[in-house]
Amino acid sequence: MKKIIKALIPINIRIKIWKFIHFFNLLKLYIFDLIHYVKYSSTFFNLDSNLFAVESRITSLYHTIEKGLSFDNIKYNFGYDNIKELDYLLEILLKHNLSNKDSVAFESAMAALYEYKMLHNNNNITMDIDIANIIKKYETYMKHEYSSTYNVSNDILENIKELNFQDFSNSRHSVRSFSDKKVNINDIIDAIKISINAPSVCNRQTSKCYIVEDEEIKIDVLEMQRGNKGFSNIDKLIVITSLTNSFYGINERFQGFIDSGIYAMNLIYSLHFKGIATCPLCWCHSIAETNHIKLKLKIPNSERIIGIVAIGKYKTQYTATASSKNSIDKYYKIIAKDKA
């Protein structure tokens, strides 16, 4: 019967019907995505009801302190609003009897606040009274060996091509204070050549790089991105996009983020291999802001901006954030056959 009906309907009508059905099903999927995000992201629900979300937000906040402590030109008494919010969230963890031995997020927050305090004490700077009172509340949880940043030497770059992958991966850190030397454009292109071996769906090679050398455009992009305040000597930017035309069918609506996310990490490793320092910058902005950057960079409407990589040359020594990680058991779950 299906074959008979199919034969009776002209091909152009069948295509229109197929597109309508897929549009309707795509709409249902996006409604599902909307409901899922509203229900499970920490955007809308009360944080008290989800400790994982509390720890995630704490991580975001203490990392802003880590970053502030890693800059060449540190601004004293920075991060007032973030420290106030951090205090509120730390109290939630303590209310649930979670502290240093139970929570990496809590311990890392203590390290950041301790280093923040020592920065002001060592430089004879009076802390803002509200910040000082917040830090005083948590002094019993702080340890003298705490540090949320550490100095890194670029000596390892001399032998980087001889490292095994684990040591190579561990040698890369996000850099926020670059040297004043310029990155050779040919080295960037060589890194891109290495990075294109990143896997993509059906080998469609769905990512593209826009290398921003123009100083005026670079400043415009950085001002709109807003997550780079305090950075110094960013030489160039690489804007990574996903080619939407490469995807087919309603179930591939997020594949561009997956492909370009994999590609971005491969690119960052490739740049590190070529001796180029990097810091990935997120792009989570409005339609108007996205369109503004697309216009500036002449990015076609069919492409989506996935992220930005700030690049420059490594300094002889630089400060990296601790960026502590959770215990390994938090990263995986083994699905094994049930034992009888």
PLY file of the C-alpha trace (Angstrom):
ply
format ascii 1.0
element vertex 340
property float x
property float y
property float z
element edge 339
property int vertex1
property int vertex2
end_header
0.00 0.00 0.00
2.82 2.41 0.90
4.47 1.81 -2.45
1.20 2.53 -4.29
0.59 5.78 -2.37
4.20 6.79 -2.88
3.90 6.20 -6.62
0.73 8.29 -6.84
2.23 11.34 -5.10
4.56 13.47 -7.25
8.15 13.71 -6.01
7.99 17.47 -5.40
4.90 16.99 -3.17
6.60 14.13 -1.29
9.61 16.35 -0.59
7.35 19.11 0.77
5.54 16.60 3.02
8.88 15.18 4.20
10.16 18.66 5.07
6.96 19.54 6.94
7.11 16.33 9.01
10.78 16.93 9.83
10.11 20.56 10.75
7.33 19.46 13.12
9.54 16.76 14.68
12.43 19.23 15.01
10.11 21.63 16.82
9.18 18.84 19.26
12.86 18.10 19.88
13.64 21.74 20.61
10.68 21.89 23.01
12.12 18.80 24.72
15.54 20.53 24.88
13.90 23.63 26.37
12.05 21.65 29.05
15.17 19.61 29.87
17.34 22.71 30.32
14.74 24.59 32.35
14.20 21.56 34.58
17.78 20.42 35.13
20.14 23.38 34.66
20.80 25.54 37.71
19.32 28.58 35.95
15.83 28.31 37.40
15.66 25.96 40.39
16.59 26.69 44.00
20.26 25.82 44.47
19.57 24.43 47.94
17.91 21.44 46.29
20.95 20.32 44.27
24.40 20.19 45.86
26.06 19.28 42.56
24.78 22.56 41.12
25.99 24.41 44.22
29.49 22.97 43.82
29.48 23.77 40.12
28.61 27.42 40.81
31.22 27.57 43.59
33.80 26.31 41.09
32.89 29.09 38.65
33.21 31.71 41.39
36.47 30.59 42.98
37.96 30.27 39.49
37.30 33.98 38.93
39.41 34.62 42.04
42.13 32.28 40.77
42.19 34.15 37.47
42.40 37.51 39.22
45.37 36.26 41.24
47.15 35.06 38.09
47.25 38.41 36.29
50.43 40.43 35.92
48.71 43.56 37.20
46.56 42.41 40.09
43.82 44.74 41.21
43.46 44.70 45.01
40.05 44.08 46.58
38.75 42.66 43.31
35.76 40.34 42.99
33.50 41.82 45.69
30.21 40.52 44.23
31.64 37.08 43.43
33.04 36.66 46.94
29.68 37.64 48.44
27.91 35.01 46.32
30.64 32.48 47.09
30.02 33.01 50.80
26.30 32.32 50.36
26.99 29.06 48.49
29.71 27.87 50.87
27.23 28.21 53.73
24.90 25.84 51.87
27.65 23.20 51.72
28.42 23.65 55.41
24.72 23.32 56.20
24.94 19.88 54.57
28.16 19.09 56.48
30.32 19.26 53.35
33.74 20.85 53.74
37.38 20.21 52.77
37.49 16.44 53.01
34.15 16.04 51.25
34.25 18.63 48.49
37.00 19.62 46.05
34.99 22.77 45.28
34.95 23.80 48.95
38.66 23.09 49.42
39.57 24.98 46.24
37.45 27.94 47.36
39.36 27.95 50.66
42.65 27.97 48.72
41.51 30.92 46.62
40.29 32.93 49.62
43.48 32.13 51.57
45.73 33.32 48.72
43.51 36.38 48.32
44.04 37.20 52.01
47.80 36.63 51.83
48.09 38.83 48.74
46.71 41.77 50.72
48.60 40.95 53.92
51.95 40.59 52.17
51.51 43.90 50.38
50.15 45.77 53.43
46.86 46.43 51.68
43.70 46.84 53.76
40.99 44.51 52.53
37.44 45.69 52.02
35.73 45.19 55.38
32.97 42.95 53.99
35.46 40.72 52.16
37.69 40.56 55.25
34.75 39.45 57.42
33.78 36.76 54.91
37.31 35.37 54.77
37.58 35.45 58.57
34.52 33.17 58.80
36.37 30.42 56.94
39.87 30.71 58.42
39.48 27.51 60.42
39.05 25.62 57.13
42.14 27.15 55.51
45.58 25.54 55.46
48.89 27.41 55.22
50.06 25.26 52.31
47.07 26.33 50.22
47.73 27.93 46.87
45.29 28.57 44.04
47.98 29.67 41.57
51.55 28.60 40.84
54.46 29.73 38.69
55.23 27.82 35.50
58.48 27.93 33.53
58.45 27.51 29.77
61.67 25.41 29.90
59.56 22.36 29.08
58.92 23.78 25.61
62.52 23.01 24.66
61.79 19.27 24.79
58.07 19.33 24.13
58.30 17.10 21.05
59.93 14.35 23.12
57.24 14.21 25.81
54.80 11.32 26.11
51.19 12.36 25.76
50.42 12.41 29.49
53.33 14.75 30.23
52.52 16.81 27.14
48.89 17.23 28.22
49.89 18.09 31.78
52.36 20.71 30.49
49.62 22.82 28.89
47.90 25.49 30.94
45.61 28.33 30.02
47.67 31.51 29.81
46.29 34.97 30.54
49.50 36.98 30.48
51.45 36.53 27.27
54.87 37.86 26.28
55.09 40.87 23.98
56.49 38.76 21.12
54.40 38.14 18.01
53.17 34.72 16.92
54.26 33.76 13.42
51.20 33.22 11.23
52.88 30.21 9.59
53.16 28.51 12.98
49.41 28.97 13.45
48.71 27.47 10.04
51.04 24.54 10.85
49.06 23.98 14.07
45.81 24.00 12.08
47.30 21.40 9.73
47.96 19.17 12.75
44.53 19.81 14.28
42.50 18.78 11.22
42.99 15.12 12.12
40.35 15.67 14.81
37.45 13.25 14.28
34.19 14.64 12.94
30.87 13.01 12.13
31.34 10.86 8.99
34.61 12.74 8.38
32.63 15.78 7.20
35.27 18.16 8.66
32.74 20.61 9.99
34.91 23.25 11.70
36.62 26.39 10.45
39.09 28.91 11.93
39.13 32.67 11.52
42.52 34.07 12.54
42.12 37.65 13.76
45.26 39.74 13.25
43.61 43.15 12.81
44.13 45.03 16.09
40.87 46.99 15.92
38.77 43.91 15.20
40.62 41.95 17.90
39.80 44.59 20.49
36.17 44.70 19.35
35.81 40.90 19.69
37.51 40.86 23.10
35.32 43.69 24.43
32.21 41.86 23.32
33.39 38.50 24.69
33.92 40.12 28.14
35.64 37.12 29.77
39.17 38.38 29.22
39.38 41.32 31.60
42.87 41.52 33.09
44.55 39.58 30.27
47.71 41.10 28.82
49.44 40.97 25.43
46.94 38.83 23.54
48.54 38.74 20.11
45.85 37.16 17.95
42.49 35.43 18.20
41.20 32.29 16.55
37.43 32.21 16.19
36.16 28.66 15.67
32.93 28.14 13.77
30.78 25.16 12.88
29.53 24.70 9.32
25.81 24.09 9.73
25.47 23.12 6.06
27.46 19.97 6.89
24.66 18.48 8.98
21.65 16.56 7.85
18.49 15.46 9.62
16.89 16.68 12.81
18.95 14.49 15.13
22.20 16.24 14.18
21.11 19.62 15.55
23.84 19.58 18.23
26.50 17.72 16.27
28.24 20.96 15.34
29.00 21.70 19.00
30.37 18.18 19.45
32.55 18.24 16.33
33.89 21.74 16.93
34.45 21.06 20.63
36.64 18.09 19.73
38.35 20.18 17.07
38.99 23.07 19.49
40.82 20.81 21.95
42.90 19.33 19.16
43.74 22.83 17.94
44.77 23.97 21.42
47.08 20.97 21.79
48.49 21.61 18.31
49.20 25.25 19.15
50.93 24.18 22.37
53.02 21.70 20.36
54.14 24.63 18.19
55.10 26.65 21.27
52.05 28.93 21.16
50.30 29.81 24.42
46.50 29.73 24.49
43.43 30.45 26.54
40.01 29.26 25.33
37.29 31.89 25.65
33.63 30.90 25.65
31.10 32.45 23.30
27.69 32.47 25.01
26.21 35.69 23.76
23.09 37.24 22.31
21.97 37.00 18.71
22.77 40.68 18.18
26.30 40.34 19.56
26.92 37.19 17.52
25.71 38.89 14.34
27.94 41.88 15.08
31.04 39.67 15.28
29.99 37.71 12.20
29.71 40.95 10.28
33.12 42.13 11.45
34.82 38.83 10.55
32.74 38.26 7.40
31.48 34.92 8.75
28.60 33.52 6.66
25.19 33.23 8.33
25.33 29.47 7.78
28.16 29.15 10.31
27.84 29.21 14.11
30.49 30.65 16.40
31.51 27.89 18.82
34.34 29.53 20.73
37.40 31.75 20.65
41.04 30.97 21.42
43.28 33.80 22.62
46.87 33.17 21.56
50.31 34.65 22.16
53.88 33.68 22.92
54.81 32.10 26.25
56.67 34.25 28.74
59.79 32.81 30.38
57.66 32.34 33.48
53.95 32.85 33.98
51.31 32.25 36.62
48.77 29.47 36.10
45.59 28.79 38.06
45.42 25.60 40.11
42.08 24.63 38.53
41.80 21.61 40.83
40.01 18.56 39.47
37.53 16.22 41.10
38.58 12.72 42.09
38.76 10.28 39.17
35.71 8.31 40.30
33.54 11.36 39.53
34.43 11.08 35.82
33.18 7.63 34.93
30.72 4.86 35.65
31.24 1.26 34.60
28.16 -0.43 33.13
28.76 -4.11 33.67
26.59 -7.17 33.29
24.54 -7.79 36.41
25.81 -10.70 38.44
23.29 -13.46 38.97
0 1
1 2
2 3
3 4
4 5
5 6
6 7
7 8
8 9
9 10
10 11
11 12
12 13
13 14
14 15
15 16
16 17
17 18
18 19
19 20
20 21
21 22
22 23
23 24
24 25
25 26
26 27
27 28
28 29
29 30
30 31
31 32
32 33
33 34
34 35
35 36
36 37
37 38
38 39
39 40
40 41
41 42
42 43
43 44
44 45
45 46
46 47
47 48
48 49
49 50
50 51
51 52
52 53
53 54
54 55
55 56
56 57
57 58
58 59
59 60
60 61
61 62
62 63
63 64
64 65
65 66
66 67
67 68
68 69
69 70
70 71
71 72
72 73
73 74
74 75
75 76
76 77
77 78
78 79
79 80
80 81
81 82
82 83
83 84
84 85
85 86
86 87
87 88
88 89
89 90
90 91
91 92
92 93
93 94
94 95
95 96
96 97
97 98
98 99
99 100
100 101
101 102
102 103
103 104
104 105
105 106
106 107
107 108
108 109
109 110
110 111
111 112
112 113
113 114
114 115
115 116
116 117
117 118
118 119
119 120
120 121
121 122
122 123
123 124
124 125
125 126
126 127
127 128
128 129
129 130
130 131
131 132
132 133
133 134
134 135
135 136
136 137
137 138
138 139
139 140
140 141
141 142
142 143
143 144
144 145
145 146
146 147
147 148
148 149
149 150
150 151
151 152
152 153
153 154
154 155
155 156
156 157
157 158
158 159
159 160
160 161
161 162
162 163
163 164
164 165
165 166
166 167
167 168
168 169
169 170
170 171
171 172
172 173
173 174
174 175
175 176
176 177
177 178
178 179
179 180
180 181
181 182
182 183
183 184
184 185
185 186
186 187
187 188
188 189
189 190
190 191
191 192
192 193
193 194
194 195
195 196
196 197
197 198
198 199
199 200
200 201
201 202
202 203
203 204
204 205
205 206
206 207
207 208
208 209
209 210
210 211
211 212
212 213
213 214
214 215
215 216
216 217
217 218
218 219
219 220
220 221
221 222
222 223
223 224
224 225
225 226
226 227
227 228
228 229
229 230
230 231
231 232
232 233
233 234
234 235
235 236
236 237
237 238
238 239
239 240
240 241
241 242
242 243
243 244
244 245
245 246
246 247
247 248
248 249
249 250
250 251
251 252
252 253
253 254
254 255
255 256
256 257
257 258
258 259
259 260
260 261
261 262
262 263
263 264
264 265
265 266
266 267
267 268
268 269
269 270
270 271
271 272
272 273
273 274
274 275
275 276
276 277
277 278
278 279
279 280
280 281
281 282
282 283
283 284
284 285
285 286
286 287
287 288
288 289
289 290
290 291
291 292
292 293
293 294
294 295
295 296
296 297
297 298
298 299
299 300
300 301
301 302
302 303
303 304
304 305
305 306
306 307
307 308
308 309
309 310
310 311
311 312
312 313
313 314
314 315
315 316
316 317
317 318
318 319
319 320
320 321
321 322
322 323
323 324
324 325
325 326
326 327
327 328
328 329
329 330
330 331
331 332
332 333
333 334
334 335
335 336
336 337
337 338
338 339
